[in-house]
Amino acid sequence: MRDLIREHMAYLRVEKGLAANSLVSYGRDLEKLRRWADARGKQLTELGHSEIAVWCRWLSESGLAPRSIARTISTVRGFYSFLLRDGLIREDPLAHIETLKSTQAMPRVLDAEEVERLLSAVDVKSPEGVRDRALIELLYATGLRVSELVGLRVGEIDLEQGLLSCNGKGSKQRYVPVGRSALKWLAHYEQARIDILAERTTTFLFISKAGTVLTRQQVWQIIKQHAEQVGLVNVSPHVLRHSFATQLMQHGADSRSVQAMLGHSDLATTQLYTHMTSRHLRATYDLYHPRANWLESRDVKENKKLETYAVEIEPG
């Protein structure tokens, strides 16, 4: 029997250029549907609208977060569209199923002072400390995804031009500027990296004490450890990415430029930072503009006037 999920994964990898991590998530969602269908004695091609509707209710009752449910339904919708195009089914069982709309929470971001605290927590007296400082500086300076960071190789950062190239989602290459502070610490890291390698060889830029490429989990742990030293919680590589984008937008960067630097394929994803910036601008305006809360200020002044008049007309 044909493995339709494997065929769909091959299509997504070859034709759509999806990244390995995305493929793993998609495959997991589809295997979840296959197990559900198997338990009911059904093949994936035999599921109709009524069965998919029951499956959607099952997802809702399973305790999954709305965002996870929406992603799973979206994955399955793509799978059945693939089957329909290939003539393996006659009707799309999800044609009249609406994808749940999940409320997108505002991501956590660090302000400039918190970033300084995080950076100051790193003890740079050891080669590993210099590596950690260069790593955090680079994440904050470029907004790289952690998978992009660990995939960097020596030579992909031009210290003279202040530019790096990386392969993002879907193996799409992009170029990102690097700030002076990050470039300075990357220059320091060149010798520290040699000391860590101790005559071992690898082309990966960021390496562990064992001389192997850092894993995503190790990068998470490095950042968490230094953040907790200065009382910062829930800090991750993605928080640094959000902080990079938010602070660019707050200081006037246009969304198209930020989209290009982040490697977003859809501008709508970048628009999240526009909303965050709007909130920041509103708060700043209310705090500093003399007439931002004019009515409230007027009421306070009028009340003070009335109090003054009351004092003046009191007997004695």
C-alpha positions, 0 to 999 in steps of 0.5 A: 500500500502506498505511504501517502504521508511519506509521498506528501512529505517528499512533495513538501521537501522537494517542491515547497522547500520546507525546512527539516524541523517543519517537516517533522512537525507536519509528519507528526500531525499527519501520523496523529490523524492516521492513528486516529483513523486506524483505531476506527478501521479507516484509511486516510483516503476513506475519511469524509467530512463527517469523520473529519468533523468528529476528529476536529472535536476530538482534537478540541477535547484532547486538551491541545492549545487552540494554536496547536489545533489550528496548526494541525488542521492546517497541516491536514488541510494541505495533505488532502489538497495534495491528495485531491490534486493527485486524483487520490480522492474525489472530494476534500473532506476539509472543504467546509471545515473552518480553521480555528483562529487562535489569539496570537499572544504578544511575544516576550521581549527584553528592553535595552537595559535588560539586554545589557544585564544579560550580556554583563552576566557572562564571565569572559575570562574563559574561552567558553565565556567569550563564545557565550558573549559572542553568541548572545551578541550575535543573536541580539544583533541579527535576530537569527533563529537558533537553528540558523545560528548553530548552522553558521560556518566559519567564513559566513560572517564578513567581519570587515563588511559587517555582514553575515549570510545564513540559510533560513527556512526552506533553505532560503539564503539571506544576508543580515547586517551585524552591529559593531558590538557583535563584530568586536566579540566575534573577533575576540571569539576567533582565538577563543574558538581555536583554544576550545578546538585544541587542534580538533577541526570543524567548519561550524562557527559555534562549538561546544567544549568537546569541539562539536557543533553546539546543539539548539538545546545547548544554546537555549541552556547557555542563554537561560543560565546567564539570564537567571544569574541576573534575575531574568526569567523565560529568556530564550533565543527566540526572545532575543529575536523578538527583542531585535525586531521590536527595537528596530521597529520602535526606532523607526525601521520599516517593516519590509526591511525587518521582514528581510532581516528576519527571513519572514516569507509573509509580511503579515508575520512581521506586522506583529512587531508593528502592533507591539510598536504601536502600543509602545508609541501610545504609552510613550506619547501618554507619558511624555506629551503635555497634552496627551491626557489634557482632559484629565490634567484640566480636571486636576487643575480645576479641582486644585483651583476649587480647593484654593477658592475654598481656602480663600473664602473660609472665615478667619 
